């Protein structure tokens, strides 16, 4: 009984949720979940969500949100497609650079114009969408066909491992990661302790932009095209992953990096399981919406009525 009193069951819910999802689909699909081919499919489907959630975890640890991530990814993908026609090897650095610039603009609107992150990224999302429409002019852009051969599992797994290891290091073992959580706990207290709150917020959005730029490139080599719908479903998936993993909307010291891994793979196994069951796209969207509602209901801090900063 003493052991049970010491256990914080709220922190166990995300892990239990992941285990529950995996076991449910393992039973319902007759053991297909753990087949080697399917595990590779899960890793493949978790690629975009995992990398985006790694970057998003820093934004959430500060207590902020980002509505523009999918559009930043789309613009980065489009710019990469434009540059790829000149030199495909410039596509990745250009995509990351464009993402970083857009992320810095998000930081400027939030930190310097003093708009809440929700309103700030809502307005920038509209601006970025306008830029995307201007570049695409109502159409799509294609990359050189041989770039599709770059879309290999070995490259994706390597990229995932590198990003996750960098994320773990930055989040848990650097001043930057600690400052993010300090700002999320109390920005004024962090400021009085010498933390540059403005710089921390800028860096979270810039890093988010870098991640979206990289994903824009990977989207280009996966589909071969850039369009207005690129990254359109990313935000909901990332928010869902973050909340299912246990990242608090309020940020602060309660934010843990393990939530990124748990949430991302929960979403990946959920999507994969629904595919194995043969569910239609509309059914998947309905279930995802219900899951998102449940995740928010469980993670929302009603005692303190969290206000997004």
C-alpha positions in Angstrom: 0.0 0.0 0.0 2.9 2.4 0.8 4.3 1.7 -2.6 1.0 2.5 -4.3 0.8 5.8 -2.4 4.2 6.8 -3.8 3.3 6.0 -7.4 2.1 9.0 -9.4 -0.5 7.3 -11.6 -1.0 10.4 -13.7 2.5 10.1 -15.0 1.9 6.4 -15.8 -1.3 7.1 -17.9 0.6 7.9 -21.1 2.7 4.8 -21.0 -0.3 2.6 -20.0 -2.1 4.2 -22.9 0.6 3.3 -25.4 0.7 -0.3 -24.1 -3.1 -0.5 -24.2 -3.2 0.7 -27.8 -0.6 -1.8 -28.9 -2.2 -4.7 -27.1 -5.6 -3.8 -28.4 -4.6 -3.8 -32.0 -2.4 -6.8 -31.5 -5.4 -8.8 -30.4 -8.0 -7.3 -32.8 -5.7 -7.8 -35.9 -4.7 -11.3 -35.0 -1.1 -10.6 -34.2 -0.2 -8.4 -37.2 1.1 -5.5 -35.1 4.4 -7.1 -34.2 5.2 -8.5 -37.6 8.6 -7.2 -38.9 7.0 -5.6 -42.0 4.4 -3.8 -39.8 7.0 -2.5 -37.3 8.9 -0.9 -40.1 5.6 0.7 -41.3 5.1 2.1 -37.8 8.6 3.5 -37.7 8.0 5.0 -41.1 4.6 6.6 -40.1 6.1 8.0 -36.9 8.9 9.8 -38.7 7.2 13.2 -39.3 5.2 13.2 -36.0 8.3 12.3 -33.9 10.6 14.9 -35.3 8.0 17.6 -35.2 7.1 16.7 -31.6 10.7 16.8 -30.5 10.8 20.5 -31.6 7.3 21.2 -30.3 8.2 19.9 -26.8 10.4 22.9 -26.2 7.6 25.2 -27.3 5.2 23.4 -24.9 7.7 23.4 -22.1 7.7 27.2 -22.2 3.9 27.1 -22.1 3.4 28.1 -25.7 1.7 26.6 -28.7 2.2 26.8 -32.5 -0.5 26.8 -35.1 1.7 27.5 -38.0 3.9 24.4 -38.1 2.2 22.7 -41.0 2.3 25.8 -43.2 5.9 26.4 -42.4 6.6 22.9 -43.5 4.7 23.5 -46.7 6.5 26.7 -47.6 9.9 25.1 -46.8 8.9 22.1 -49.1 7.9 24.5 -51.9 11.2 26.5 -51.6 13.1 23.2 -51.6 11.3 22.2 -54.8 12.2 25.5 -56.5 15.9 25.2 -55.5 16.0 21.5 -56.4 15.5 22.4 -60.1 18.9 24.3 -59.9 20.7 22.0 -57.5 19.0 19.1 -55.6 21.8 19.2 -53.0 20.8 22.7 -52.0 17.2 21.6 -51.2 17.8 20.5 -47.6 19.8 23.5 -46.4 17.5 26.0 -48.2 14.4 24.2 -46.6 16.0 24.4 -43.1 17.0 28.1 -43.7 13.5 29.0 -44.8 11.9 27.2 -41.9 14.3 29.0 -39.5 13.4 32.4 -40.9 9.7 31.7 -40.5 10.3 30.4 -37.0 12.2 33.6 -36.2 9.2 35.6 -37.5 6.9 33.7 -35.1 9.3 34.5 -32.3 9.2 38.2 -33.2 5.4 38.4 -33.3 5.2 36.5 -30.0 8.1 37.9 -28.0 8.5 41.4 -29.4 5.0 42.3 -30.4 3.8 40.8 -27.1 1.0 38.6 -28.7 0.1 35.3 -27.1 1.6 32.4 -28.9 -1.9 31.1 -30.0 -2.9 34.4 -31.6 0.6 35.1 -32.9 0.9 31.8 -34.7 -2.7 32.0 -35.9 -1.9 35.3 -37.7 1.5 34.1 -39.0 -0.1 31.0 -40.3 -2.4 33.1 -42.4 0.5 35.1 -43.7 2.6 32.0 -44.5 -0.4 30.5 -46.3 -0.7 33.6 -48.4 3.0 33.3 -49.3 2.5 29.7 -50.2 -0.3 30.5 -52.5 1.7 33.2 -54.2 4.6 30.8 -54.9 2.5 27.9 -56.1 0.1 30.1 -58.0 -2.7 27.6 -57.5 -0.6 24.6 -58.8 2.1 22.3 -57.5 5.8 22.1 -57.9 7.7 18.9 -58.7 11.2 17.8 -57.7 13.6 15.9 -60.0 12.4 12.3 -60.1 15.7 10.8 -58.9 15.3 12.6 -55.6 12.6 10.1 -54.7 15.4 7.5 -54.5 16.7 9.4 -51.4 13.5 8.4 -49.5 15.0 5.4 -47.8 14.3 3.8 -44.4 18.0 3.9 -43.4 18.0 7.7 -44.0 14.8 8.2 -42.0 15.9 6.0 -39.1 19.3 7.8 -38.9 17.6 11.2 -39.0 15.2 10.1 -36.3 18.0 8.9 -34.0 20.0 12.0 -34.5 17.1 14.3 -33.8 15.9 12.4 -30.7 19.5 12.3 -29.2 19.9 16.0 -29.8 16.5 16.6 -28.3 17.3 14.5 -25.2 20.6 16.3 -24.7 19.2 19.8 -25.2 16.1 19.1 -23.1 17.7 17.4 -20.1 21.4 18.4 -20.0 21.7 22.0 -21.2 21.0 25.4 -19.8 18.6 26.0 -22.7 16.4 23.1 -21.8 16.3 24.1 -18.1 15.6 27.7 -19.0 12.6 26.6 -21.2 11.1 24.8 -18.2 11.9 27.7 -15.9 10.1 30.1 -18.2 7.2 27.7 -18.4 7.0 27.5 -14.6 7.1 31.3 -14.1 8.5 33.7 -16.7 8.9 36.6 -14.2 10.8 34.4 -11.7 13.1 33.2 -14.5 13.7 36.8 -15.6 14.7 37.8 -12.1 17.1 34.8 -12.1 18.9 36.2 -15.1 17.2 34.2 -17.9 16.5 36.0 -21.1 12.9 35.1 -21.6 12.8 36.7 -25.0 15.8 34.8 -26.2 14.4 31.5 -25.0 11.1 32.0 -26.7 12.9 33.1 -29.9 15.0 29.9 -29.8 12.0 27.6 -29.3 10.3 29.0 -32.4 13.4 29.1 -34.5 14.2 25.4 -33.6 10.6 24.6 -34.5 11.2 26.3 -37.9 14.4 24.3 -38.5 12.5 21.1 -37.8 9.7 22.0 -40.1 12.2 22.9 -42.8 13.8 19.5 -42.5 10.4 17.8 -42.7 9.6 19.9 -45.7 12.6 18.4 -47.5 11.7 14.9 -46.4 8.1 15.5 -47.6 9.5 16.5 -51.0 11.6 13.4 -51.5 8.7 11.2 -50.3 6.0 12.6 -52.6 8.1 14.3 -55.2 5.8 17.4 -55.1 5.1 20.5 -53.1 1.5 21.7 -52.8 -0.8 23.7 -50.6 -1.9 20.6 -48.8 1.6 19.6 -47.7 1.7 19.2 -43.9 -2.0 20.0 -43.6 -2.6 17.3 -41.0 0.7 17.6 -39.1 -0.4 20.1 -36.4 -3.3 17.9 -35.2 -1.1 14.8 -35.1 1.7 16.6 -33.2 -0.6 18.2 -30.7 -2.3 14.8 -30.1 1.1 13.1 -29.7 2.3 15.8 -27.2 -0.8 15.6 -25.1 -1.1 11.8 -25.2 2.5 11.6 -24.2 1.8 13.7 -21.1 3.3 17.1 -22.0 1.3 19.7 -20.0 -0.3 22.7 -21.7 1.1 24.9 -18.9 4.7 23.8 -19.6 7.2 24.1 -16.7 9.0 21.4 -14.7 6.3 18.9 -15.4 7.3 18.7 -19.0 9.4 15.5 -19.6 11.1 14.4 -22.9 9.9 10.9 -22.5 6.4 12.3 -23.4 7.7 12.9 -26.9 8.5 9.3 -27.5 5.5 7.8 -25.8 3.0 10.2 -27.5 4.6 9.9 -31.0 4.6 6.1 -31.0 1.1 6.0 -29.5 -0.1 8.1 -32.5 1.9 5.9 -34.9 0.5 2.6 -33.5 -3.0 4.1 -33.4 -2.9 5.1 -37.1 -1.3 1.9 -38.1 -3.8 -0.2 -36.2 -6.7 1.6 -37.8 -5.1 0.9 -41.2 -4.7 -2.8 -40.4 -8.4 -2.8 -39.5 -9.3 -1.3 -42.9 -10.9 1.8 -41.6 -11.7 4.6 -44.1 -10.0 8.0 -43.9 -13.2 9.6 -42.5 -13.4 7.1 -39.7 -9.8 7.6 -38.8 -10.4 11.4 -38.6 -13.4 10.9 -36.3 -11.4 8.6 -34.0 -8.4 10.9 -34.0 -10.7 13.8 -33.0 -12.2 11.7 -30.1 -8.6 10.7 -29.0 -7.6 14.4 -29.1 -10.6 15.4 -27.0 -9.8 12.7 -24.4 -6.1 13.7 -24.3 -7.0 17.4 -23.7 -9.6 16.4 -21.0 -7.0 14.3 -19.2 -4.1 16.7 -19.4 -5.9 20.0 -18.8 -5.0 21.6 -15.5 -8.4 22.6 -14.2 -7.1 23.7 -10.8 -5.0 26.4 -12.3 -7.0 27.0 -15.5 -4.0 27.2 -17.7 -3.7 30.2 -19.9 -1.6 29.8 -23.1 1.2 32.3 -23.0 
